[in-house]
Amino acid sequence: MTEIKMVRARRARALPNYRLEIVFDDDTMGVADLSEFVGLGPMTEPLKDPAFFARVFIEMGVPTWPNGCDIDPIHQHMMFREAGALRPVSAAA
C-alpha cells in the first residue's frame, strides 16, 4: 500500500510543452507533463493556450489557474515519488 504524504505546493512554474515544475513544502520538487491533461474538458481547454498555462499560481498550497482549474499536489507528489522523479530542491540549482 502506498503511503499518502500530505504536502502542499509552495511554488509552481510553467515550462515549455505543458510541463509544470512544482516545489513542495517538504523541500522536494518535480516536473509534471500535463500535455495530456490540457484540453480534456471545459476547465482544461483554456490551458491549451501557452500564455494562459503560464499564468499558474499557488492558492492554498494548490497549483491553480485563473479559471479555477487546479491540480492535486498530493497526487503529483505521489506520482513523482513512485516514478523516482522527486528530487530535493537544492539539487535543482
C-alpha positions as CSV (number, residue, x, y, z in Angstrom):
1,M,0.0,0.0,0.0
2,T,1.3,3.4,-1.0
3,E,1.8,5.9,1.8
4,I,0.0,9.2,1.2
5,K,2.1,12.1,2.3
6,M,0.2,15.3,3.0
7,V,2.1,18.0,1.1
8,R,1.3,21.4,-0.3
9,A,2.8,23.2,-3.3
10,R,4.9,26.1,-2.4
11,R,5.8,27.3,-5.9
12,A,4.8,26.3,-9.5
13,R,6.5,27.4,-12.7
14,A,5.2,26.8,-16.2
15,L,7.7,25.3,-18.6
16,P,7.5,24.7,-22.4
17,N,5.4,21.9,-23.8
18,Y,2.8,22.0,-21.0
19,R,5.2,21.0,-18.3
20,L,4.9,22.3,-14.7
21,E,7.7,22.5,-12.2
22,I,6.3,22.1,-8.7
23,V,8.1,22.8,-5.5
24,F,6.6,21.3,-2.4
25,D,6.6,22.3,1.2
26,D,8.8,19.4,2.1
27,D,11.7,20.9,0.0
28,T,11.2,18.5,-2.8
29,M,10.3,19.2,-6.4
30,G,9.3,17.5,-9.7
31,V,8.2,18.4,-13.2
32,A,4.8,17.2,-14.4
33,D,4.0,16.7,-18.0
34,L,0.4,18.0,-18.3
35,S,0.2,17.7,-22.1
36,E,-2.5,15.0,-21.9
37,F,-4.3,17.0,-19.2
38,V,-4.8,20.2,-21.1
39,G,-7.9,20.3,-23.3
40,L,-9.6,17.3,-21.6
41,G,-12.8,19.4,-21.0
42,P,-14.2,22.8,-20.4
43,M,-12.0,23.5,-17.4
44,T,-8.7,22.5,-19.0
45,E,-9.4,23.8,-22.5
46,P,-8.0,27.3,-21.7
47,L,-4.7,25.7,-20.6
48,K,-4.0,24.8,-24.3
49,D,-3.0,28.5,-24.8
50,P,0.6,28.6,-23.6
51,A,0.2,32.2,-22.3
52,F,-2.8,31.1,-20.1
53,F,-0.9,27.9,-19.0
54,A,1.9,30.2,-17.8
55,R,-0.4,32.1,-15.5
56,V,-0.4,29.3,-12.9
57,F,-0.2,30.4,-9.3
58,I,-0.4,28.8,-5.9
59,E,-3.7,29.1,-4.0
60,M,-3.8,27.5,-0.6
61,G,-1.0,25.1,-1.5
62,V,-2.5,24.0,-4.8
63,P,-1.3,24.9,-8.4
64,T,-4.2,26.8,-9.8
65,W,-5.1,28.8,-13.0
66,P,-7.2,31.9,-13.3
67,N,-10.3,30.0,-14.4
68,G,-10.3,27.9,-11.2
69,C,-8.7,24.8,-12.8
70,D,-6.2,23.2,-10.4
71,I,-4.2,20.0,-9.9
72,D,-3.8,18.0,-6.7
73,P,-0.3,18.5,-5.2
74,I,-0.6,15.3,-3.1
75,H,-1.3,13.2,-6.2
76,Q,1.5,14.9,-8.1
77,H,4.0,14.4,-5.2
78,M,3.0,10.7,-5.1
79,M,3.4,10.2,-8.8
80,F,6.8,11.9,-8.8
81,R,7.9,9.7,-5.8
82,E,6.7,6.5,-7.4
83,A,8.4,7.4,-10.7
84,G,11.7,8.2,-8.9
85,A,11.3,11.8,-10.2
86,L,11.0,13.6,-6.9
87,R,14.3,15.4,-6.0
88,P,15.5,17.8,-3.3
89,V,15.1,21.5,-4.1
90,S,18.8,22.0,-3.6
91,A,19.5,19.6,-6.5
92,A,17.7,21.8,-8.9
93,A,20.2,24.6,-8.7
